[in-house]
Amino acid sequence: MIIQRKRGLQAVLVLAQGILITLVFVLCALAAFNFFTSAMWIQIVHYPIYVFVITAGLFFESFRRDQAGVELSPFEESFPRQLQLSLRQTLYAVGLLFAYLVVTKDETISRIFLALCVPMFYLTLLWSNRYLSRWLAAYLFHGARQGRVLLIGSPSRAETISGWLQGKRIFGIQTVGILHDSPDEKSNPAFPHLGPLSYAETVIREQNITQVILLELPGDDQTYRKLISEVESMGVRFLILNNLAEKLHHPVCYFDDDGYNFIGLRKEPLEDPLNRISKRALDVVIALPVVLFLLPPIAVIVWIIQRINSPGPLLLRQMRAGLLNNQFEILKFRTMHVHDPAITHQATRDDARIYSGGFTLRRFSIDELPQFWNVLQGQMSLVGPRPHLLQHNEQFARVISRFPIRMVVKPGITGLAQVRGFRGEARTAEAIGQRLRSDIEYLENWRLILDVVIIARTALQMVVPPKTAY
């Protein structure tokens, strides 16, 4: 019921905003055309199309906000977030208009009109998000449409959602009280204790309850099965607060497939073939020119540095753990002396194994450039979890058992952990955990724009290396 009220109120608000924007558009157009001769009024035939495009942009923003899970709502008390939402709506509406003008090569729109209407759009949307949303809610959810909620469960659990319940008052949701069988727990003053669980039927009838919220997943207990039956028989809605993530000590996600409901531990956007294709396209577009034009001259310079400081092979070839722990041979410019018996040890600051010129190559990440060839071969991506030596993977997995989960995506030359400064030697469980958390955050929240941002930040760090670069 609650989510339907929120979505419905948002739809009504956007519809009202579309009407308001149309009225503002007409007023701005009339004001702007007063600056022109009567002959210019011939162009007004284009303006109904303009207002249609602008309102379409407004509705498209609302749709995209829901689809992308953007956490901006006109029903929050936070004025800064309402400012952000109004700006987002204005950019979508005016942006779609500009796109239309470019595609159609329409040059008839008045610049004075644009200069006048854009700030007016923003102010109108801000006013409607700030005030109209509450007026609509008060009108739509009053009287018989008010919802009266009864909580059942531990008061400490109720405390965890007290802020959420407070925010739902705008949708006509009022929390009446709580039932629990925990004599040692004190109820929050906002949730009066109305008795033990056995009073449920009486309280529901006396308090005109319209919705019951069970504060945790019920066990296989006859008491709760009876409760659900009683609530349903009285025509009262029933909700259960899902605490599965707390029980598992891990976030969970839910999905349906062919009529079956599943619970997973994380979302994986890169399991979508279209996402993988777009990521691969970005890899090739950037890696190909680097391999063709940048890598050869830099290889010559590195070879000269090696001849002077530490003669030996130009490239270091090592087996690394890749996608789904499949092994591949990674390429790097060699920065250590040849035939070092401790080659599998993590590099440290002022490491004696690194020849003098190698410190510079490592600090500015020049030694990683041959991995663009690994990217073209499809063994790596530009962005992803860094591939470690097989011995290091085993070592890190002994410290943090979940460490191998990062290998469900293709390894990268750079990654979210690296641009956050988590690079260099990882000696403690905390250092390993920082990298793992960033890698998991990346695989759960991948977007193409995230890759672009990480690549840009990596390019900046190559110019101004962080302190952890060695």
C-alpha positions in Angstrom: 0.0 0.0 0.0 2.7 2.4 1.0 4.8 2.1 -2.2 1.6 2.4 -4.3 0.7 5.6 -2.5 4.1 7.1 -3.1 4.2 6.2 -6.8 0.7 7.4 -7.4 1.3 10.7 -5.6 4.5 11.2 -7.6 2.6 10.6 -10.9 -0.2 13.0 -9.9 2.5 15.6 -9.0 4.3 15.2 -12.3 1.0 15.6 -14.1 0.3 18.8 -12.2 3.8 20.0 -12.9 3.2 19.4 -16.6 0.1 21.6 -16.5 2.0 24.3 -14.5 4.9 24.2 -17.0 2.5 24.6 -19.9 0.9 27.6 -18.3 4.3 29.2 -17.5 5.3 28.4 -21.1 2.3 30.3 -22.5 2.9 33.3 -20.3 6.6 33.4 -21.1 5.8 33.1 -24.8 3.3 36.0 -24.7 5.8 38.2 -22.8 8.6 37.4 -25.1 6.6 38.1 -28.3 5.8 41.6 -27.1 9.3 42.5 -28.1 8.7 41.6 -31.7 6.6 43.0 -34.6 3.3 41.4 -35.4 5.0 39.5 -38.3 6.9 37.4 -35.8 3.6 36.0 -34.5 3.7 33.7 -37.5 6.3 31.6 -35.8 4.0 30.9 -32.9 2.7 27.8 -34.7 6.0 26.1 -33.6 5.4 26.7 -29.9 2.8 24.0 -29.2 5.5 21.5 -30.4 8.0 23.1 -28.0 5.7 22.8 -25.0 4.9 19.2 -25.9 8.7 18.4 -26.0 9.3 20.1 -22.7 6.5 18.3 -20.9 7.7 15.0 -22.4 11.1 15.7 -21.0 9.5 16.2 -17.6 7.7 12.9 -17.7 10.8 11.1 -19.1 12.8 12.4 -16.1 10.3 10.9 -13.7 10.4 7.6 -15.5 14.2 7.6 -15.5 14.3 8.5 -11.8 12.4 5.4 -10.9 14.3 3.1 -13.3 17.8 4.3 -12.2 16.8 4.4 -8.5 17.8 8.0 -8.1 17.3 8.9 -4.4 15.6 12.3 -4.9 12.0 12.8 -3.9 9.8 15.9 -3.7 8.3 14.4 -0.5 11.4 14.9 1.6 11.8 17.8 4.0 15.3 18.4 2.8 15.3 21.7 0.8 18.8 21.1 -0.8 17.5 17.8 -2.2 14.4 19.5 -3.6 16.7 22.0 -5.2 18.7 19.1 -6.8 15.5 17.5 -8.0 14.1 20.7 -9.5 17.4 21.3 -11.3 17.4 17.7 -12.6 13.8 18.1 -13.9 14.7 21.4 -15.6 17.7 19.9 -17.3 15.7 17.0 -18.7 12.9 19.2 -19.9 15.1 21.9 -21.5 17.7 19.4 -22.6 15.1 17.4 -24.6 13.9 20.7 -26.2 17.5 21.6 -27.3 17.9 18.1 -28.7 14.7 18.6 -30.7 16.0 22.0 -32.0 19.3 20.5 -33.1 17.8 17.4 -34.8 15.1 19.4 -36.7 17.5 22.4 -37.3 14.7 24.7 -36.0 16.0 28.3 -35.6 12.6 30.0 -35.1 12.5 29.8 -31.3 13.0 33.1 -29.6 16.2 33.5 -27.5 14.4 36.1 -25.3 11.8 33.4 -24.7 14.4 30.8 -23.7 16.2 33.3 -21.4 12.9 34.0 -19.7 11.3 30.6 -19.5 14.2 28.4 -18.3 14.6 30.1 -14.9 10.8 30.3 -14.6 10.6 26.6 -15.2 13.1 25.9 -12.4 11.3 28.2 -10.0 7.9 26.7 -10.8 9.2 23.1 -10.3 10.9 24.1 -7.1 7.7 25.6 -5.7 5.6 22.6 -6.7 8.1 20.2 -5.2 8.3 22.2 -2.0 4.6 23.0 -1.5 2.3 21.5 -4.1 3.4 18.0 -3.2 2.2 18.4 0.4 -1.1 20.0 -0.7 -1.8 17.1 -3.0 -0.9 14.6 -0.3 -3.1 16.3 2.3 -6.0 16.3 -0.2 -5.6 12.7 -1.5 -4.9 11.0 1.9 -7.4 12.5 4.3 -10.4 11.1 6.1 -11.1 7.5 5.2 -8.0 7.4 3.1 -5.7 7.8 6.2 -3.8 4.6 7.0 -3.5 3.4 10.7 -0.5 1.1 11.3 0.0 -1.3 14.1 3.6 -2.6 14.7 4.2 -6.1 16.0 7.6 -7.2 17.3 10.5 -5.9 19.3 10.6 -2.2 20.2 14.3 -2.1 19.3 13.4 -3.2 15.8 10.7 -0.6 15.7 13.3 2.0 16.6 15.3 1.1 13.4 12.4 2.2 11.2 11.1 5.1 13.2 12.6 7.6 10.7 11.0 5.8 7.8 7.6 5.8 9.5 8.0 9.5 10.2 8.6 10.2 6.6 5.5 8.2 5.5 3.1 10.6 7.4 2.9 12.7 4.2 1.2 9.7 2.6 -1.4 9.5 5.3 0.3 6.7 7.2 -0.1 7.1 11.0 1.6 4.6 13.4 -0.9 3.9 16.3 1.3 1.7 18.5 3.1 -1.6 19.0 2.4 -5.1 20.3 5.2 -7.2 21.8 5.8 -9.9 24.3 9.1 -8.5 25.6 8.6 -7.1 29.1 12.2 -6.0 29.5 12.1 -3.8 26.4 10.7 -0.2 26.7 8.7 1.1 23.8 9.6 4.3 22.0 7.2 7.1 23.1 6.2 7.5 19.5 5.0 3.9 19.5 2.8 3.3 22.6 2.8 -0.3 23.9 -0.7 -1.5 23.3 -0.3 -5.0 24.9 1.1 -8.5 24.1 0.8 -10.2 20.8 -2.4 -12.0 22.0 -4.2 -8.7 22.0 -3.8 -8.3 18.2 -7.4 -9.0 17.2 -8.9 -6.7 19.9 -6.5 -3.8 19.2 -7.0 -4.0 15.4 -10.8 -3.7 15.9 -10.7 -1.0 18.6 -8.1 1.2 16.9 -9.5 0.8 13.4 -6.1 -0.5 12.1 -5.8 -0.7 8.3 -2.3 -2.2 8.1 -0.1 -4.4 10.3 3.7 -4.4 10.0 5.5 -7.5 11.4 9.0 -6.2 12.3 10.9 -9.3 11.4 10.6 -12.5 9.3 8.4 -15.0 11.2 9.8 -18.3 12.2 7.9 -21.6 11.6 5.5 -20.8 14.4 1.8 -21.5 14.7 1.3 -18.2 16.5 2.3 -16.1 13.4 0.4 -18.3 11.0 -2.7 -17.7 13.2 -1.9 -14.0 13.3 -1.7 -13.7 9.5 -5.0 -15.5 9.2 -6.7 -13.2 11.7 -5.4 -10.1 10.0 -6.5 -11.2 6.6 -9.9 -12.2 7.8 -10.5 -8.7 9.2 -9.6 -7.1 5.8 -6.4 -5.6 7.1 -3.2 -5.3 5.0 -0.2 -7.2 6.3 3.5 -6.3 5.7 6.7 -8.0 7.0 9.9 -6.0 7.5 12.5 -8.1 5.9 15.5 -8.7 8.2 17.2 -11.4 6.1 20.2 -9.2 5.4 20.7 -8.8 9.2 20.5 -12.5 9.8 23.0 -13.2 7.0 25.2 -10.2 7.9 25.2 -9.5 4.1 23.1 -7.3 1.8 20.6 -9.3 -0.4 18.8 -8.6 -3.6 15.6 -10.2 -5.0 14.5 -11.2 -8.5 11.9 -13.3 -10.2 12.4 -15.7 -13.1 9.8 -17.9 -14.7 7.5 -17.7 -11.7 10.2 -18.5 -9.1 11.4 -16.0 -6.5 15.1 -15.9 -5.7 17.3 -14.2 -3.2 20.9 -13.3 -4.2 23.7 -11.7 -2.3 24.4 -9.0 -4.9 23.5 -7.5 -8.2 25.8 -8.1 -11.1 25.2 -5.6 -14.0 28.0 -7.1 -16.1 26.1 -10.4 -16.4 24.0 -8.4 -18.9 25.5 -9.1 -22.4 24.6 -5.6 -23.6 26.6 -4.1 -20.7 29.5 -6.4 -21.5 29.4 -5.3 -25.1 29.4 -1.6 -24.2 32.3 -2.1 -21.7 34.3 -4.1 -24.3 33.7 -1.4 -26.9 35.1 1.2 -24.5 38.1 -1.1 -23.9 38.9 -1.4 -27.6 38.4 2.2 -28.5 40.9 3.3 -25.9 43.4 0.3 -25.9 43.8 0.1 -29.7 45.4 3.6 -30.2 47.5 3.2 -27.1 49.0 -0.1 -28.5 49.5 1.3 -32.0 50.8 4.7 -31.3 51.8 5.2 -27.6 53.3 1.8 -26.6 56.0 1.5 -29.2 57.9 4.7 -28.5 57.6 4.3 -24.7 58.9 0.7 -25.1 62.0 2.1 -26.7 62.5 4.6 -23.9 62.0 1.9 -21.2 64.4 -0.4 -23.1 67.1 2.3 -23.0 66.5 2.8 -19.2 66.9 -0.9 -18.7 70.1 -1.1 -20.7 71.6 1.5 -18.4 70.4 0.3 -15.1 69.5 -3.4 -15.3 70.1 -5.3 -18.6 67.6 -8.0 -19.3 64.2 -8.7 -21.0 62.0 -5.7 -21.7 58.8 -7.3 -20.5 57.9 -9.2 -17.3 55.6 -12.1 -17.9 53.7 -13.5 -15.0 50.7 -15.8 -14.5 47.8 -14.0 -12.9 44.3 -15.0 -11.8 41.7 -13.6 -14.3 38.0 -13.9 -14.9 36.5 -16.7 -12.8 40.1 -17.5 -11.6 41.2 -18.6 -15.1 45.0 -18.0 -15.4 46.5 -15.7 -18.0 49.9 -14.3 -18.7 50.1 -10.6 -17.8 52.6 -8.2 -19.5 54.4 -5.4 -17.7 57.6 -3.5 -18.3 60.2 -5.1 -16.1 61.1 -2.8 -13.2 63.1 -5.3 -11.1 66.5 -6.9 -11.5 66.6 -10.2 -13.4 66.7 -13.5 -11.6 65.5 -12.2 -8.3 64.5 -15.2 -6.1 61.9 -13.1 -4.2 59.9 -12.1 -7.3 56.6 -13.2 -5.7 57.0 -10.9 -2.7 55.0 -7.7 -2.7 56.9 -4.7 -3.7 57.6 -2.2 -0.9 58.8 1.4 -0.8 62.6 1.6 -1.4 62.5 -2.1 -2.5 66.1 -3.3 -3.2 64.9 -5.5 -6.0 63.8 -2.4 -8.1 66.5 -0.8 -10.2 66.8 3.0 -10.0 64.9 3.8 -13.2 62.2 1.3 -12.2 61.0 3.4 -9.3 60.0 6.2 -11.8 58.3 3.7 -14.1 56.3 2.3 -11.2 55.4 5.6 -9.6 53.9 6.9 -12.8 52.3 3.5 -13.7 54.3 3.4 -16.9 55.2 -0.2 -16.2 51.5 -1.2 -16.6 51.2 0.1 -20.2 51.8 -3.3 -21.9 48.6 -4.6 -20.3 46.7 -2.7 -23.0 47.8 -5.6 -25.2 46.1 -8.0 -22.6 43.0 -5.8 -22.9 42.9 -6.1 -26.7 43.3 -9.9 -26.3 40.2 -9.9 -24.0 42.1 -11.2 -21.0 41.7 -7.9 -19.1 39.5 -4.8 -19.2 40.6 -1.2 -18.7 38.7 -1.1 -15.4 38.2 -3.9 -13.0 39.7 -5.6 -9.9 43.5 -5.7 -10.2 44.8 -9.2 -11.0 47.2 -10.6 -8.4 49.8 -13.3 -8.5 48.3 -16.7 -7.8 50.3 -16.9 -4.5 48.9 -13.5 -3.4 45.4 -14.5 -4.2 45.7 -17.6 -2.0 47.3 -15.5 0.7 44.6 -12.8 0.6 41.8 -15.5 0.6 43.3 -17.0 3.8 42.9 -13.5 5.4 39.4 -12.7 4.0 37.5 -15.8 2.8 35.3 -13.7 0.4 38.2 -12.4 -1.5 37.8 -14.6 -4.6 34.3 -13.2 -5.3 36.0 -10.2 -6.9 37.0 -12.5 -9.8 33.5 -12.9 -11.2 34.3 -9.8 -13.4 37.3 -9.4 -15.7 40.4 -7.9 -14.1 41.5 -4.4 -15.0 44.5 -2.2 -15.5 43.0 0.1 -13.0 40.0 -0.1 -10.7 37.9 1.7 -8.1 40.2 0.6 -5.3 43.2 2.1 -7.1 41.7 5.5 -7.7 40.8 5.6 -4.1 44.4 5.2 -3.2 44.3 1.6 -2.1 47.4 0.4 -4.0 50.9 -0.6 -3.2 51.7 -3.2 -0.5 48.7 -4.9 1.3 50.1 -6.4 4.5 47.1 -6.2 6.9 43.6 -7.5 6.9 42.3 -3.9 6.9 44.3 -3.0 3.7 43.1 -6.2 1.9 39.5 -5.5 3.1 39.6 -1.9 1.8 40.4 -3.2 -1.7 37.9 -6.0 -1.5 35.1 -3.6 -0.5 35.9 -1.3 -3.4 36.1 -4.2 -5.9 32.7 -5.6 -4.7 31.2 -2.1 -4.9 32.4 -1.9 -8.5 30.9 -5.2 -9.6 27.6 -4.5 -7.9 27.2 -1.0 -9.2 28.9 -1.0 -12.6 27.8 1.7 -15.1 29.7 2.7 -18.2 30.0 6.2 -16.9 31.7 4.7 -13.8 34.4 3.2 -16.1 34.8 6.6 -17.8 35.2 8.4 -14.4 37.8 5.8 -13.1 39.8 6.0 -16.3 39.8 9.8 -16.1 40.9 9.7 -12.4 43.6 7.2 -13.3 45.0 9.5 -16.0 45.2 12.3 -13.5 47.0 10.0 -11.0 49.6 9.1 -13.6 50.4 12.9 -13.8 50.1 13.4 -10.0 50.7 10.0 -8.4 49.3 9.4 -4.9 51.6 8.6 -2.0 50.8 4.9 -2.2 52.2 4.7 -5.7 55.5 2.8 -5.6 
